[in-house]
Amino acid sequence: MKLFKIFAGIMGFFALVFLVSLFFPRQYKIEKTIVVNIPVFESYAYLNQIQNWKDWSPWNNNLDSTMVFFYSQNISGLGAAQYFRGDLVGIGRFRIVTSVPNEKIKFNLSLDHGFMNIDQTFYFKALGGKTQLTWVDEGDVGMNPLFRFMLPTKIKNSEEAFEEGLITIKRAAENKSLLGMP
């Protein structure tokens, strides 16, 4: 009888967690914007070159000093991919899946041999001789109660990473522009 009560208590706990998780959102949208002090065509060209991503991406040697990068034959635009491997981050890749000149770049980040896939988009808007760059991540975590509980933390962490990433992109793109590099 005592074992049954323990089992019923454990099952009740999990049922309660599931029911409470239904009140958490399942869809999310993270959107951060920055103004880059170079023309939109230069900002777009900088981000459209997949080899530049190691300079600003959170998945770089600053996070994992053992990271090694490989690139697809196509290093710019649709289909361009950066593959990475490191002791801390494991194996992953970035791939540009949509590239509309001076408007948007959509990319897919795949981690853990495709176990985790994230689609995100950069939107470009001309502001005179400057660029309004917006980074967007939106999705649906489904009915998984653990993912729904974790969503507020994911949103907070992603917002912080986007802000930091946009500042890094701004600095790197402006520096390359000043140096006259593609």
C-alpha positions as CSV (number, residue, x, y, z in Angstrom):
1,M,0.0,0.0,0.0
2,K,2.8,2.4,0.9
3,L,4.5,1.7,-2.5
4,F,1.2,2.5,-4.3
5,K,1.0,5.8,-2.4
6,I,4.5,6.7,-3.5
7,F,3.8,5.8,-7.1
8,A,0.5,7.7,-7.0
9,G,2.3,10.7,-5.6
10,I,4.9,10.7,-8.3
11,M,2.3,10.3,-11.0
12,G,0.2,13.1,-9.5
13,F,3.3,15.4,-9.4
14,F,3.9,14.8,-13.1
15,A,0.3,15.3,-14.0
16,L,0.4,18.6,-12.1
17,V,3.5,19.7,-13.9
18,F,1.9,18.9,-17.2
19,L,-1.3,20.8,-16.3
20,V,0.6,23.9,-15.1
21,S,2.7,23.8,-18.3
22,L,-0.5,24.3,-20.3
23,F,-0.7,27.8,-19.0
24,F,2.8,28.7,-20.3
25,P,3.1,29.9,-23.9
26,R,4.2,27.5,-26.6
27,Q,4.9,30.1,-29.3
28,Y,7.6,32.8,-29.0
29,K,9.1,35.6,-31.0
30,I,12.4,37.3,-30.1
31,E,13.2,40.4,-32.1
32,K,16.2,42.8,-31.5
33,T,17.3,45.7,-33.7
34,I,20.4,47.9,-34.1
35,V,21.5,50.6,-36.5
36,V,24.8,49.8,-38.3
37,N,26.6,52.9,-39.6
38,I,27.2,51.6,-43.1
39,P,24.9,51.3,-46.2
40,V,22.5,48.4,-46.3
41,F,24.3,46.8,-49.3
42,E,27.5,46.6,-47.2
43,S,25.7,45.2,-44.1
44,Y,24.0,42.7,-46.3
45,A,27.2,41.7,-48.0
46,Y,29.0,41.3,-44.7
47,L,26.4,38.9,-43.3
48,N,25.8,37.1,-46.6
49,Q,29.5,35.9,-46.4
50,I,29.4,32.9,-44.2
51,Q,33.1,33.1,-43.4
52,N,32.4,36.3,-41.5
53,W,30.1,34.6,-39.0
54,K,33.0,33.2,-36.9
55,D,33.7,36.9,-36.0
56,W,30.4,37.6,-34.4
57,S,28.5,34.3,-33.7
58,P,28.2,33.2,-30.1
59,W,29.4,29.8,-31.4
60,N,33.0,30.8,-32.0
61,N,36.4,30.4,-30.4
62,N,35.4,32.8,-27.5
63,L,33.0,30.2,-26.3
64,D,35.1,27.1,-27.1
65,S,38.8,27.6,-27.8
66,T,38.9,24.1,-29.4
67,M,36.5,25.0,-32.2
68,V,37.5,24.3,-35.8
69,F,35.5,25.7,-38.7
70,F,34.9,24.2,-42.2
71,Y,33.0,25.8,-45.1
72,S,30.9,24.7,-48.0
73,Q,32.2,25.4,-51.5
74,N,29.6,28.1,-51.7
75,I,30.6,30.7,-49.1
76,S,28.1,33.4,-49.9
77,G,24.3,33.5,-50.2
78,L,21.8,30.7,-50.5
79,G,23.3,27.3,-49.4
80,A,26.4,28.8,-47.9
81,A,27.3,26.8,-44.8
82,Q,29.7,27.0,-41.9
83,Y,30.4,23.7,-40.1
84,F,32.0,23.7,-36.6
85,R,33.3,21.2,-34.1
86,G,34.5,21.8,-30.6
87,D,34.9,20.0,-27.3
88,L,32.4,22.2,-25.5
89,V,29.9,22.9,-28.3
90,G,30.0,19.6,-30.1
91,I,29.2,19.5,-33.8
92,G,27.0,21.9,-35.6
93,R,26.4,24.1,-38.7
94,F,25.0,27.4,-39.9
95,R,23.4,27.3,-43.4
96,I,21.8,30.2,-45.2
97,V,18.4,29.0,-46.5
98,T,17.1,32.3,-47.9
99,S,19.1,35.3,-49.2
100,V,17.2,38.3,-50.6
101,P,19.7,41.1,-51.5
102,N,19.5,44.0,-49.1
103,E,16.3,42.7,-47.5
104,K,16.8,39.5,-45.5
105,I,19.0,36.5,-44.8
106,K,17.3,33.5,-43.2
107,F,19.6,30.8,-41.7
108,N,19.3,27.5,-40.0
109,L,21.5,26.5,-37.0
110,S,21.8,22.8,-36.5
111,L,23.3,21.3,-33.3
112,D,23.9,17.8,-32.0
113,H,23.8,16.1,-35.4
114,G,20.5,17.8,-36.3
115,F,18.8,17.0,-32.9
116,M,18.3,20.8,-32.4
117,N,17.4,23.0,-35.4
118,I,16.8,26.7,-35.1
119,D,15.7,29.0,-37.9
120,Q,16.4,32.7,-37.5
121,T,16.3,35.7,-39.9
122,F,18.2,39.0,-40.3
123,Y,16.1,41.8,-41.8
124,F,17.8,44.8,-43.5
125,K,16.2,48.3,-43.8
126,A,18.0,51.3,-45.4
127,L,18.1,54.4,-43.2
128,G,19.8,56.8,-45.5
129,G,23.5,55.7,-45.5
130,K,22.9,53.4,-42.5
131,T,21.3,50.0,-42.0
132,Q,18.6,49.1,-39.5
133,L,19.4,45.4,-38.8
134,T,16.8,43.3,-37.1
135,W,17.5,39.8,-35.8
136,V,14.3,37.6,-35.4
137,D,13.8,34.1,-33.9
138,E,10.3,32.8,-33.7
139,G,8.9,29.4,-33.2
140,D,6.7,26.9,-31.4
141,V,7.9,24.6,-28.6
142,G,4.8,22.4,-28.9
143,M,3.1,20.6,-26.0
144,N,6.3,19.3,-24.3
145,P,5.9,20.6,-20.7
146,L,9.6,20.8,-20.1
147,F,10.1,23.1,-23.2
148,R,7.2,25.2,-22.1
149,F,8.6,25.7,-18.6
150,M,12.0,26.6,-20.1
151,L,10.6,29.0,-22.7
152,P,10.8,32.2,-20.5
153,T,14.4,31.4,-19.7
154,K,15.2,30.7,-23.4
155,I,13.6,34.0,-24.4
156,K,15.6,36.0,-21.8
157,N,18.9,34.3,-22.7
158,S,18.2,34.7,-26.4
159,E,17.4,38.4,-26.0
160,E,20.7,39.0,-24.2
161,A,22.6,37.0,-26.8
162,F,20.9,38.9,-29.7
163,E,21.8,42.2,-28.2
164,E,25.4,41.2,-27.7
165,G,25.5,39.6,-31.1
166,L,24.1,42.7,-32.8
167,I,26.7,44.9,-31.2
168,T,29.4,42.5,-32.3
169,I,28.0,42.5,-35.9
170,K,27.8,46.3,-35.9
171,R,31.5,46.6,-34.8
172,A,32.8,43.9,-37.2
173,A,30.8,45.1,-40.2
174,E,31.8,48.8,-39.6
175,N,35.4,47.8,-39.1
176,K,35.5,45.8,-42.3
177,S,33.9,48.7,-44.2
178,L,36.5,51.2,-42.8
179,L,39.3,48.8,-44.0
180,G,37.6,48.5,-47.4
181,M,37.3,44.7,-47.0
182,P,34.5,42.7,-48.6
